[in-house]
């Protein structure tokens, strides 16, 4: 989805650029560009998914310990 940033009344160019930057960071546009431009091997993708799953499990274990 395209990001459209319009200048509001009394807003400087720097403010508009900053707002655009924040929106692009929230949408992870730079990450998406990196993913699409560079080839990643299927094994690297599997490894990354596995790493995320392990990280989530670790966080859940920590949360259980705090609540218990």
C-alpha positions in Angstrom: 0.0 0.0 0.0 1.5 3.4 -0.9 2.3 5.9 1.8 0.9 9.3 1.1 2.0 12.2 3.3 0.5 15.6 2.7 1.8 18.8 4.1 -0.4 20.3 6.8 -0.9 24.0 7.4 2.1 25.5 9.2 4.2 22.3 8.8 7.8 22.6 7.6 9.4 20.3 5.0 11.5 18.6 7.7 8.4 17.7 9.7 6.8 16.2 6.6 10.0 14.2 5.9 10.1 13.0 9.5 6.5 11.9 9.4 7.2 10.0 6.2 10.2 8.3 7.7 8.2 7.2 10.8 5.5 5.8 8.6 7.9 3.9 6.4 9.6 2.5 9.5 6.3 1.4 10.9 5.4 -0.4 7.7 8.9 -2.1 7.5 9.3 -0.9 3.9 13.1 -1.0 4.1 13.0 -4.6 5.3 10.7 -5.6 2.5 13.0 -3.9 -0.1 16.0 -5.8 1.3 14.1 -9.1 1.2 13.0 -8.6 -2.4 16.4 -7.3 -3.8 18.7 -9.9 -2.3 18.2 -13.7 -2.8 18.1 -15.7 0.3 18.5 -19.4 0.2 15.6 -21.6 1.4 17.7 -23.0 4.2 18.4 -19.4 5.5 14.7 -18.7 5.5 14.0 -21.9 7.5 16.7 -21.0 10.0 15.3 -17.5 10.5 11.8 -18.9 11.1 13.2 -21.5 13.6 15.1 -18.7 15.4 11.9 -16.6 15.8 10.0 -19.6 17.1 12.7 -20.3 19.7 12.8 -16.7 20.7 9.0 -16.7 21.3 9.2 -19.8 23.4 11.9 -18.2 25.5 9.8 -15.1 26.1 6.8 -17.2 27.0 8.8 -19.2 29.5 10.0 -15.9 31.1 6.5 -14.6 31.3 5.3 -17.8 33.0 8.1 -17.5 35.6 7.2 -13.9 36.4 3.5 -14.7 36.8 4.0 -17.9 38.8 
